[in-house]
Amino acid sequence: MSVAPVIGIACAVVHAQWGPWQQQAAVVAADYIRQVQRAGGVAVVLPPDPVGPDAVLDLIDGLMLTGGNDLGASLYGADPHVEAEDADHERDRFEAALARRAIERDIPFLGICRGIQVLNVAYGGTLLQHLPESHGSDDHRRTTGTFEGNDHLVNLQVGSLAAQAAGETTHRVPSHHHQAVDRVGDGLIVTGRSVGDDVTEALEVPGHRFALGVQWHPEADADSGVIAALVEAARQA
């Protein structure tokens, strides 16, 4: 392994404007990349790829799944909610396979927002498709398209990987989601919940060096140690 661990960051493929051109582009928010680099890692962007997960995982020391559009409900045997965003089924399948295989190989793994949902569904869990309907509150995404004013508190289990990464057991987090974990996937444990409405905020896979999903957005918090904890785990791997 290199001295600077290589962190693969899964990304979306979207239509984008490039000068005079409108083309498909593989994109990820730069905050994810900056946090990896700030922690001493090398960030590599991973677009959906039909190659098997091992060919991708052989190239990296740690894996991060990022935020993005809602997962396709068919992935967990449900019909899409009327408020669900259009699904990217290719990305869904690619990331679910990557997550399962990375954890099987004990490659350090971090799933952020959509990433915790991919983790849960990859292990047979389901999702709440619209929190304002199921919980009667917009607290997790009060304003669409910004993290400003969308913060809230989460309680993290003492001694958990989530608490160690966050550096505290009561943690104020930037939030931007309307879906969340419902039935927890096989073998996963809940180690964090939001204050007030008890929404699942952290999942872990016991018995692995670093296998964590968080529902909030540590990349949007300059003081967060969560992504740095992934980089350090990859360095130690």
C-alpha positions as CSV (number, residue, x, y, z in Angstrom):
1,M,0.0,0.0,0.0
2,S,1.2,3.5,-0.8
3,V,2.1,5.9,2.1
4,A,-0.7,8.1,0.9
5,P,-3.8,5.8,0.9
6,V,-5.9,5.8,-2.2
7,I,-9.6,6.5,-1.5
8,G,-12.0,5.6,-4.2
9,I,-15.0,8.0,-4.3
10,A,-18.1,6.8,-6.1
11,C,-19.7,9.4,-8.3
12,A,-22.7,10.1,-10.5
13,V,-22.9,10.5,-14.3
14,V,-25.0,13.5,-15.2
15,H,-25.6,15.8,-18.1
16,A,-23.4,18.9,-17.8
17,Q,-22.5,22.0,-19.7
18,W,-18.8,22.1,-20.7
19,G,-18.1,25.4,-22.5
20,P,-20.3,25.1,-25.6
21,W,-20.9,21.4,-25.1
22,Q,-23.7,19.6,-23.3
23,Q,-22.3,16.1,-22.5
24,Q,-22.5,13.4,-19.9
25,A,-19.9,13.9,-17.1
26,A,-18.7,11.9,-14.1
27,V,-19.1,14.3,-11.2
28,V,-18.6,14.3,-7.4
29,A,-18.9,17.4,-5.1
30,A,-15.4,18.7,-4.6
31,D,-15.8,18.8,-0.8
32,Y,-15.5,15.0,-0.6
33,I,-12.2,15.2,-2.5
34,R,-10.8,18.1,-0.5
35,Q,-11.5,16.3,2.8
36,V,-9.7,13.2,1.6
37,Q,-6.7,15.3,0.4
38,R,-6.7,17.3,3.6
39,A,-6.4,14.1,5.6
40,G,-3.4,13.0,3.5
41,G,-5.2,10.6,1.1
42,V,-5.2,10.5,-2.7
43,A,-8.8,10.8,-4.1
44,V,-9.8,8.8,-7.1
45,V,-13.2,9.2,-8.7
46,L,-15.1,6.0,-9.5
47,P,-17.9,6.2,-12.1
48,P,-20.3,3.3,-12.5
49,D,-18.4,0.6,-14.3
50,P,-19.7,-2.8,-15.6
51,V,-16.4,-4.4,-14.5
52,G,-16.7,-6.6,-11.4
53,P,-16.1,-4.9,-8.1
54,D,-12.8,-6.7,-7.4
55,A,-11.2,-5.0,-10.4
56,V,-12.0,-1.6,-8.9
57,L,-11.3,-2.5,-5.3
58,D,-7.8,-3.9,-6.3
59,L,-6.8,-0.3,-7.1
60,I,-7.8,1.4,-3.8
61,D,-7.2,1.3,-0.1
62,G,-10.5,2.7,1.0
63,L,-14.0,3.3,-0.4
64,M,-16.4,6.2,0.0
65,L,-20.0,6.2,-1.3
66,T,-21.3,9.8,-1.5
67,G,-24.7,11.6,-1.6
68,G,-26.9,11.9,-4.7
69,N,-30.3,11.0,-6.0
70,D,-32.6,8.5,-4.3
71,L,-32.0,4.8,-4.8
72,G,-34.4,3.0,-7.0
73,A,-37.1,1.5,-4.8
74,S,-37.1,-1.6,-6.9
75,L,-33.7,-2.4,-5.4
76,Y,-35.4,-3.2,-2.1
77,G,-38.7,-4.5,-3.5
78,A,-40.9,-1.4,-3.2
79,D,-42.7,1.0,-5.5
80,P,-41.3,4.5,-5.8
81,H,-42.9,7.2,-3.7
82,V,-44.5,10.1,-5.6
83,E,-41.8,12.3,-4.1
84,A,-38.9,10.0,-5.1
85,E,-36.3,11.4,-7.4
86,D,-35.4,9.7,-10.7
87,A,-33.2,6.7,-10.0
88,D,-29.9,5.9,-11.6
89,H,-30.1,2.1,-11.7
90,E,-26.6,1.6,-13.1
91,R,-25.1,3.6,-10.2
92,D,-27.3,1.8,-7.7
93,R,-26.2,-1.7,-8.8
94,F,-22.5,-0.7,-9.1
95,E,-22.3,0.9,-5.6
96,A,-24.3,-1.9,-3.9
97,A,-21.9,-4.5,-5.3
98,L,-18.8,-2.3,-4.4
99,A,-20.1,-1.9,-0.8
100,R,-20.7,-5.6,-0.2
101,R,-17.4,-6.7,-1.7
102,A,-15.3,-4.0,0.0
103,I,-16.7,-5.0,3.4
104,E,-16.2,-8.7,2.6
105,R,-12.5,-7.9,1.8
106,D,-12.3,-5.7,4.9
107,I,-11.4,-2.6,2.8
108,P,-12.2,0.5,4.9
109,F,-15.6,1.7,3.9
110,L,-17.6,4.9,4.5
111,G,-21.1,5.6,3.2
112,I,-22.4,9.2,3.3
113,C,-26.1,10.1,3.1
114,R,-27.1,8.1,0.0
115,G,-24.1,5.9,0.9
116,I,-25.6,4.7,4.2
117,Q,-28.8,3.9,2.3
118,V,-26.8,1.9,-0.3
119,L,-25.1,0.0,2.5
120,N,-28.4,-0.8,4.2
121,V,-30.1,-2.0,1.0
122,A,-27.0,-4.0,-0.1
123,Y,-27.5,-6.0,3.1
124,G,-31.2,-6.6,2.5
125,G,-32.6,-3.5,4.3
126,T,-35.3,-1.1,3.2
127,L,-35.8,2.7,3.2
128,L,-38.3,5.2,4.4
129,Q,-39.0,7.0,1.1
130,H,-40.2,10.4,2.4
131,L,-39.5,11.6,5.9
132,P,-42.0,14.5,5.9
133,E,-44.7,11.8,5.4
134,S,-43.5,9.1,7.8
135,H,-42.2,11.5,10.5
136,G,-44.3,14.7,9.9
137,S,-41.2,16.9,9.8
138,D,-38.9,18.6,7.4
139,D,-36.1,18.8,9.9
140,H,-33.7,16.7,7.8
141,R,-34.0,18.9,4.7
142,R,-35.7,22.2,5.6
143,T,-34.3,23.9,2.6
144,T,-33.4,22.1,-0.6
145,G,-30.1,22.7,-2.2
146,T,-28.2,24.0,0.8
147,F,-26.8,22.9,4.1
148,E,-27.4,26.2,5.7
149,G,-30.1,25.9,8.3
150,N,-30.3,22.1,7.8
151,D,-28.2,21.1,10.8
152,H,-29.5,19.0,13.8
153,L,-28.2,16.9,16.6
154,V,-27.5,13.1,16.5
155,N,-26.7,10.8,19.4
156,L,-24.0,8.3,18.8
157,Q,-23.4,5.1,20.8
158,V,-20.6,5.3,23.3
159,G,-17.6,3.4,22.0
160,S,-19.0,3.1,18.5
161,L,-17.0,3.6,15.4
162,A,-19.3,6.5,14.6
163,A,-18.6,8.2,17.9
164,Q,-14.8,7.7,17.6
165,A,-14.8,9.2,14.1
166,A,-17.0,12.1,15.1
167,G,-15.0,12.7,18.3
168,E,-18.1,12.9,20.5
169,T,-21.4,11.2,21.3
170,T,-23.7,14.1,20.8
171,H,-22.8,15.6,17.4
172,R,-24.3,18.5,15.4
173,V,-24.4,17.6,11.7
174,P,-25.2,19.2,8.4
175,S,-28.1,17.3,6.8
176,H,-29.8,17.2,3.4
177,H,-32.0,14.1,2.9
178,H,-35.7,13.1,2.7
179,Q,-35.2,9.3,2.8
180,A,-33.6,7.2,5.5
181,V,-33.0,3.7,6.8
182,D,-36.2,1.8,7.6
183,R,-35.7,-2.0,8.2
184,V,-32.0,-2.5,9.0
185,G,-30.1,-4.8,6.8
186,D,-28.8,-8.2,8.0
187,G,-25.7,-8.0,10.2
188,L,-25.8,-4.2,10.5
189,I,-26.1,-2.4,13.8
190,V,-27.5,1.1,14.4
191,T,-25.1,3.2,16.4
192,G,-26.6,6.7,15.9
193,R,-30.0,8.3,15.8
194,S,-31.2,11.8,15.4
195,V,-32.3,13.7,18.4
196,G,-36.1,14.3,18.5
197,D,-37.4,11.9,15.9
198,D,-35.0,8.9,16.2
199,V,-34.2,8.5,12.5
200,T,-31.2,6.2,12.0
201,E,-28.1,8.3,11.5
202,A,-25.2,5.7,11.7
203,L,-24.9,2.1,10.7
204,E,-21.9,-0.2,11.3
205,V,-20.8,-3.7,10.2
206,P,-19.3,-5.4,13.3
207,G,-16.2,-7.4,13.0
208,H,-14.5,-5.2,10.4
209,R,-11.8,-2.6,10.7
210,F,-13.8,0.3,9.4
211,A,-17.3,-0.2,7.9
212,L,-19.5,2.8,8.7
213,G,-22.5,4.6,7.1
214,V,-23.6,8.0,8.2
215,Q,-26.8,9.8,7.1
216,W,-25.3,13.3,7.5
217,H,-22.8,15.1,5.4
218,P,-19.3,15.3,7.0
219,E,-17.8,16.6,3.8
220,A,-19.8,19.8,4.4
221,D,-18.3,20.3,7.9
222,A,-14.7,21.6,7.9
223,D,-14.3,20.5,11.5
224,S,-15.5,16.9,11.0
225,G,-13.1,14.1,11.5
226,V,-15.3,11.4,9.9
227,I,-13.6,11.3,6.4
228,A,-10.2,11.7,8.0
229,A,-11.0,8.6,10.1
230,L,-11.6,6.6,6.8
231,V,-8.3,7.9,5.4
232,E,-6.5,6.8,8.6
233,A,-8.1,3.4,8.6
234,A,-7.0,3.0,4.9
235,R,-3.5,4.0,5.8
236,Q,-3.4,1.4,8.5
237,A,-4.9,-1.3,6.3
